[in-house]
Amino acid sequence: MTQEVVSKNEAVARRRISGFVLVPLIAFALMVLFGWGLFRGGDDLPSALLGKPVPEFALAPVLGRDDGLSTQDLIGHVSLVNVFASWCVPCRAEHPLFMELSATGEVPLYGINYKDPPEQARAWLDELGDPYARIGADIDGRAGIEWGVYGVPETYVIAPDGTIAYRHVGPITRANLEETLLPIVRDLKTQAGKEPTQ
């Protein structure tokens, strides 16, 4: 009987020790995986919509703005579409770059305000400035689903024929803007200028 009690105590002690080792090991592995996903640069996530027409959508304007956004607004010229939200910290970080870009007039910037309470969206734009030519309010997130949005922010380059030419997941940095997005925009504009008119 004493031997049986000792065996049970040893088994409990072994489980406790393996739990002390196993739990931190699992936590560390999850932290490494999370850190890798966070810092590896999200613009290489695949998108089934690249080279395909933008989804059919029509969004009402954000509270306090006059113009919403629809599929038809994105056809006939090169443009950028930025999916953002007031509750998104990285969106706040990239916003000054969009304000600068808007001031240059080089490319129209459109916004899809994703799952934002209307008053918060309006207050955010009033506080930080509104770089968007048009903004659609995607309150229920349905348009975001159609676009294949993983999370905010995301930015798309739209070709003149209304197809998605490029997708960037995560906040835009100056390097992203100057080395990737704007060269794609300029190339698409050049290609559009060379195409014969009918």
C-alpha positions in Angstrom: 0.0 0.0 0.0 2.8 2.4 0.9 4.5 1.5 -2.4 1.3 2.3 -4.3 1.0 5.8 -2.6 4.7 6.6 -3.4 4.1 5.5 -7.1 1.1 7.8 -7.4 3.0 10.7 -5.8 5.9 10.2 -8.2 3.5 10.1 -11.2 1.9 13.4 -10.0 5.3 15.0 -9.6 6.4 13.9 -13.1 3.3 15.3 -14.6 3.8 18.6 -12.7 7.4 18.8 -13.9 6.5 18.0 -17.5 3.8 20.6 -17.3 6.3 23.2 -16.1 8.5 22.4 -19.0 5.8 21.9 -21.7 3.6 25.0 -21.1 6.5 27.5 -21.4 7.8 25.7 -24.5 4.4 25.9 -26.2 4.0 29.5 -25.2 7.5 30.3 -26.6 6.7 28.5 -29.9 3.4 30.5 -30.3 5.2 33.8 -29.6 7.9 33.0 -32.2 5.1 32.1 -34.8 3.2 35.3 -33.9 6.3 37.4 -34.2 7.3 35.9 -37.5 3.8 36.6 -38.9 3.9 40.2 -37.5 7.3 41.3 -38.7 7.9 39.3 -42.0 6.0 41.9 -44.1 2.5 41.1 -45.1 2.4 42.2 -48.7 3.3 38.7 -49.9 0.0 37.1 -48.8 -1.6 35.5 -51.8 -4.8 37.0 -53.2 -7.2 35.1 -55.5 -8.3 38.5 -56.9 -5.0 39.6 -58.4 -5.6 40.3 -62.1 -9.3 39.9 -61.7 -12.0 42.6 -61.6 -12.7 44.3 -58.4 -15.8 42.8 -56.7 -19.2 44.3 -57.3 -20.0 46.5 -54.4 -21.8 49.8 -53.6 -21.2 51.4 -50.2 -22.9 54.5 -48.7 -20.7 57.4 -47.7 -19.1 57.6 -44.3 -21.1 59.8 -42.0 -20.4 63.4 -42.8 -19.1 62.7 -46.3 -21.1 63.2 -49.5 -19.8 60.4 -51.7 -19.8 56.7 -51.1 -17.8 54.2 -53.2 -18.8 51.5 -55.7 -17.2 49.3 -58.3 -18.0 51.9 -61.1 -15.9 54.5 -59.3 -12.8 52.4 -59.9 -13.0 51.9 -63.6 -11.4 54.1 -66.3 -8.3 55.3 -64.3 -5.5 54.0 -62.1 -6.3 54.3 -58.4 -5.5 53.1 -54.9 -8.1 51.7 -52.5 -7.2 51.7 -48.8 -9.2 49.6 -46.4 -9.0 51.3 -43.0 -10.7 51.7 -39.6 -10.6 54.2 -36.8 -9.8 51.4 -34.3 -6.8 50.3 -36.3 -3.5 51.5 -34.8 -1.4 50.8 -38.0 -4.0 52.7 -40.0 -3.2 55.8 -37.9 0.5 55.2 -38.6 0.1 55.1 -42.4 -2.4 58.0 -42.6 0.1 60.9 -42.9 1.6 59.2 -46.0 -1.9 59.1 -47.6 -2.4 62.8 -46.7 0.9 63.6 -48.5 0.0 61.4 -51.5 -3.4 63.0 -51.8 -1.9 66.5 -51.9 0.3 65.5 -54.9 -2.7 64.5 -57.0 -0.7 61.8 -58.6 -3.3 59.0 -58.1 -6.8 59.1 -56.7 -7.1 57.4 -53.3 -10.4 55.8 -52.3 -11.3 54.4 -48.9 -13.3 51.5 -47.6 -14.0 52.2 -43.9 -14.1 48.7 -42.4 -16.5 47.8 -39.6 -16.4 51.2 -38.0 -19.1 52.8 -35.9 -20.2 55.8 -38.1 -19.5 58.5 -35.4 -16.0 57.1 -34.8 -15.2 57.0 -38.5 -16.2 60.6 -38.9 -14.3 61.8 -35.8 -11.2 60.0 -37.0 -11.3 61.6 -40.4 -12.1 65.0 -38.9 -9.1 64.7 -36.6 -6.5 63.3 -39.0 -7.7 64.7 -42.3 -9.4 63.1 -45.2 -7.1 62.1 -48.1 -9.8 60.1 -49.9 -11.6 61.2 -53.1 -14.5 58.9 -52.0 -15.1 56.7 -49.0 -17.5 53.9 -48.6 -18.7 52.8 -45.2 -18.5 49.0 -44.9 -20.2 48.8 -41.5 -21.0 45.1 -41.6 -17.8 44.1 -43.3 -19.5 42.5 -46.3 -17.5 44.4 -48.9 -14.3 43.5 -47.1 -15.2 39.8 -47.4 -15.8 40.3 -51.1 -12.4 41.9 -51.4 -10.7 39.1 -49.5 -9.6 41.4 -46.7 -7.6 39.6 -44.0 -7.4 42.6 -41.7 -6.9 46.3 -41.8 -5.1 48.1 -43.2 -4.9 46.8 -46.7 -4.2 48.8 -49.9 -4.9 47.8 -53.5 -3.7 49.2 -56.8 -6.5 49.2 -59.3 -5.8 49.2 -63.1 -7.9 51.4 -65.5 -9.9 48.3 -66.6 -11.0 47.8 -63.0 -8.8 44.8 -62.2 -6.7 44.5 -59.0 -3.1 44.9 -60.1 -1.5 44.7 -56.6 -2.4 44.2 -53.0 -0.4 45.2 -49.9 -1.4 43.8 -46.5 -0.4 45.9 -43.5 0.5 49.5 -43.1 2.1 51.4 -45.9 5.6 52.8 -45.2 7.4 55.4 -47.2 9.5 52.7 -48.7 6.4 50.7 -49.7 4.9 53.8 -51.3 8.0 55.0 -53.2 9.5 51.6 -54.1 6.5 49.5 -54.9 3.1 51.2 -55.0 4.0 54.4 -57.0 6.1 52.5 -59.6 3.2 50.2 -60.2 0.8 53.1 -60.5 3.2 54.9 -62.9 3.7 51.8 -65.0 -0.1 51.2 -65.3 -0.6 54.9 -66.3 2.1 54.5 -69.0 0.6 51.3 -70.3 -2.9 52.9 -70.4 -1.4 55.8 -72.4 0.0 53.4 -75.0 -3.2 51.4 -75.5 -5.1 52.4 -78.7 -8.4 54.1 -78.2 -11.5 52.8 -79.8 
